[in-house]
């Protein structure tokens, strides 16, 4: 990797030259096989949570087994990422236990309304992160920062430190600091700093029912299993987590976002029928090349081989599926409570787009909120952490035009401009 002041070039994307730090991390972690035994992970989660009632387990252990089985089927993973995924599973189980315990102690939580949320729906790299962070600058809104998405429920007895800082935030910051040492280019692609607004499908994963695992490992088996689940039920579970989060730390009006919603618009609207939805649209080539470049860069620590062709094939197909579902189901979201935002129109036009969105939601856009939006925009210009220079042909053996031909159906439906040639 080389970098100028504003642009990152990946000279070694598909044949990585590891730094000394990266090599030391891998040498240290590869020496021991990570065990994904479900019973042992459950025992750890119970010990951490201090309670042992998972509740509502209809199908849960089948889903956990499918989740773990998909990871085990990926034989290219390093022990480093296997360890990370093991920690994730224990954390999800622990959070689920903590949620069940909280609901038992405070049954009124399930009566808390999740009223009139704003929901941003669109592909990664299509402006969703920019838009949801901007909306979250409205002080009347509740959003899900990364630190809270990872540990939505506090552990009993694990209170703030002497400075009043939540230990969940402290842990997320330590994780982020370590990431910036081991994989510093991450910030330019998708900087998950503790305060950054995260996708609520992270908390849906407490129900082992989200597409999130696809971003961590090569799990086509999990993709197929997830697509076969009744997401009305699982989105209902996600709402329950949001109710608990509202109870713990209000206010009530949420800002949500996830690419996964593109293929789950039916369950999304059944769960949040009074939502106002902002769809973002961008050239799928930009989406695919950004996603697979980020994945390939991350894979230098996660995998023994990068396999660029696999990444190209899988994520082109995955984006095609997501966008195909969005085109098919766009009509499930009422036109009077939704807007479509073209990526090429987003930057510089944010406030007029938000005027439209707030008008459709019948929510006043006050002068105080406008000032908050201006402050966010002034402090977060596009490319703040540097831009990545993509080279599809060099790294993945395909031209943008060849790839774009797969997505004619999407260009015909929405206002999307081709980017690059």
Order of alpha helices (4+ residues) and beta strands (2+ residues): beta-beta-alpha-alpha-alpha-alpha-beta-alpha-beta-alpha-alpha-alpha-alpha-alpha-alpha-beta-alpha-beta-alpha-alpha-beta-alpha-alpha-alpha-beta-alpha-alpha-alpha
